[in-house]
Structures are given as structure tokens and as C-alpha cells.
């Protein structure tokens, strides 16, 4: 099939760099002579037929902006067959030959449904602050989220040191500790609690007491939200330590916003271009990803079946470097 018209959408939790990815898709597609539709609010826009044609100027001045100009929602109703059918009908009705879907886990599941059940050519671009998709070293937005968290923690470190305090910093990561681990390494945290490893607060507290005795002026404990809340961790640390002043900071949604880092923008550009080229080559049902600097493509089905794992060496390194 010759692809003449494509649609692009963003779905799930927003991630900084989604706009850079939309720009890369739109500009590459137009450069290659295609017509492009921007679909609003992810799969909801496909169901409702909420879309508009995009021109090169539609994506002017957005490369440095967080969020997504196409808007996004979580759309659990897209699991229902009748909604998928409506989407497939709208895709046909607008003459859309193929889709580029930008987002995390949910976007991949939606892409799989459209490709495997409804035979619509799709390519997914991984974009999520969580970095929890296999077959790519990084998702668009992860690097920005980590750097945003680090900027905040550097400031927290200043006040922690002035007051000789322990700070528990809660970062995002409902199901995995990939953000927490990277942030712990980058901030020089004393310990990190992640969902993949059963938390041992006794050990953390022993370490904090020892650090206090040998004159440490501040300690940062990073907690991924999926383990327990930062407040709960602080409560438990207060109970088990002597003479330590413990404070909490929940970084929350600030990790999702802000101008994307150079790295998030660059991978968005490479993956956006590659997604369009794959569609033109007739290579459908793939997720693009980056392994090192190389852009690779993996079958959506395979990505969905594989869980990204943390690097245990990184977890151990946090302990070694804080001792
Ligand atoms: O998927 C990214 C993420 O930021 C998670 O780390 C977080 O738990 C979740 O989204 C929050 O999503 P929502 O804003 O839909 O509640």
C-alpha cells in the first residue's frame, strides 16, 4: 500500500519532548510529500474524529516546549471493541493510511490493538517520563524528568546541609524505580527505595546514624512513589533513628513539565523521522527506540511482552558511593 496520509497523536501521561517528536513527524512527513493530520487527545480524538490537518507552521516554535500541543488523556475506554471500531472507521473516513502514536505503555497497547486487530499500519514512538519500555535505552521525556528532579534536589541539598537534616525526596515511578535510581546516582543520594527491591529501612537508618556520627551534614533518601509515600518513609525513619531531623519533599508533577533537555529533543527528532520512514518502507507494527545512538525498530508485540529491568549494579553503586 502506498502511504499518502498519516495521523499523529500523543497519549497517556505527557512527557517533555513530545512536542519535539510531533514536530519531527510532521516535518519529515511533509518533506516526504505526505499529508498529516494531528489527532487531539490521543485515542479519544480517534474515537470522536477530533483532528485537523497540520502544516509545517503548525509545529513552529514548539521544540522547546514541554507538554503536547495535541493534548493527551489516559483513555481506558479504548480497550472496548466498539470504540476501536469507531476509531478504525474515522481513520478510513479521513483517508488516513497510517498512524504514528507517541506515548508510553498504554499507547503501545492501543497501537497493538489497531495494528493486529484492525490492520491499521502504525509505528509507536516511546515517550514517557518513566522510561519503562523495553527495547529502547531511553524514552522521550525521561532525561528531562531526571534533570528537573536533580535541579530541585540540588536546592534541597543546600538547605539540608545548612540545617544538618535528612531529606526524603519522593519522585515519580508507580511501577518501577528507573527515575529514582537515575536521580539517586545523579544527586549523590545516601539511599534509594525502589519497587523492584524490598525496602530495608533498618539498613537505611543504620547508615543514616553512622553518617551522622561521622559528621555528615546532610542526607538525601530518594523514594519512588510506588514503594511508599515520602511521608511514610520519613515517619519510619524518624521512629528508627536517634537525633535526626527528617523533612520531606514530594517533587510530583513538576517532573512531567518544563522545556525538554537536549537529549530528549534529539532522540525525539531521530525517532520521529525514523517512524515516518518505517511507514514509507511498509514496516508497520513497530516501536522505534534508541540503543546507544542508533535508532532501532522492534515489533510492538515483543515490546509489550518484555519488562524493562533495572540495573542492579546501579542500585549497589548508590550504596557504595554514599558510604
Ligand atoms: O506514566 C508517567 C507517570 O508520571 C507516573 O510516573 C505517575 O505515577 C503517573 O504518570 C501519574 O499519572 P496520572 O497523572 O495520570 O495520575
Boltz pocket constraint, residues with backbone or C-beta under 6 A from the ligand:
constraints:
  - pocket:
      binder: B
      contacts: [[A, 13], [A, 14], [A, 74], [A, 104], [A, 128], [A, 129], [A, 130], [A, 172], [A, 173], [A, 174], [A, 225], [A, 256]]
      max_distance: 6.0
